[in-house]
Amino acid sequence: MLPAEKIARINELAKKAKTIGLTEAERAEQTELRTQYVRAFRQAMVDTLHSVTVIDANGNDVTPKKLKESKKNRLH
């Protein structure tokens, strides 16, 4: 995830945008920070999914093929 300072800055800019508005430089900074946040979130989600194995009621591995391939490619 993003460092706490960057998340705090995202929140600070969001609050300022709602109250007095942002300058062009602040809007650009906000866009960049949000992009970084979304990228980090998506990577964390992928990492979480790579740790998942789906087992049915009979104890069979029914993990989707696409996820298995993604896990295999990640290890190489």
C-alpha positions in Angstrom: 0.0 0.0 0.0 0.9 3.6 -0.2 2.8 5.3 2.7 0.5 6.9 5.3 1.9 10.4 4.2 0.6 10.0 0.7 -2.8 8.7 1.9 -3.0 11.7 4.2 -2.2 14.0 1.3 -4.9 12.5 -0.8 -7.4 13.1 1.9 -6.1 16.6 2.5 -6.5 17.5 -1.2 -10.0 15.9 -1.3 -11.1 18.0 1.6 -9.6 21.2 0.1 -11.3 20.4 -3.3 -14.6 20.3 -1.5 -14.1 23.6 0.4 -12.0 26.2 -1.4 -10.9 24.3 -4.6 -7.6 23.2 -5.9 -5.0 24.9 -8.1 -3.9 23.3 -11.3 -0.7 22.0 -9.7 -2.8 20.5 -6.8 -5.2 18.9 -9.3 -2.3 17.3 -11.1 -0.8 16.1 -7.8 -4.2 14.7 -6.7 -4.5 12.8 -10.0 -1.0 11.3 -9.7 -1.6 10.3 -6.1 -4.9 8.7 -6.9 -3.3 6.8 -9.8 -0.6 5.5 -7.4 -3.2 4.5 -4.9 -5.3 2.6 -7.4 -2.1 0.9 -8.8 -1.1 -0.2 -5.2 -4.6 -1.4 -4.4 -4.8 -3.5 -7.6 -1.4 -5.0 -6.8 -2.5 -5.9 -3.3 -5.6 -7.5 -4.7 -3.6 -9.6 -7.1 -1.3 -10.6 -4.3 -4.3 -11.6 -2.2 -5.8 -13.7 -5.0 -2.6 -15.5 -5.6 -2.8 -16.8 -2.1 -6.3 -18.2 -2.6 -7.1 -21.8 -3.4 -10.8 -22.7 -4.0 -11.9 -26.1 -2.6 -15.4 -27.5 -3.2 -17.5 -29.4 -0.6 -15.8 -32.7 -1.7 -12.3 -31.4 -1.0 -11.5 -31.0 -4.7 -9.4 -28.1 -5.9 -11.7 -26.1 -8.2 -9.5 -23.0 -8.4 -10.2 -21.3 -11.8 -7.7 -22.1 -14.5 -6.9 -18.5 -15.1 -5.9 -18.0 -11.5 -3.8 -21.1 -11.5 -2.0 -19.9 -14.6 -1.5 -16.5 -13.1 0.0 -18.0 -10.0 2.4 -20.2 -12.1 3.5 -17.3 -14.2 4.2 -15.2 -11.1 6.6 -17.8 -9.7 8.7 -17.9 -12.8 
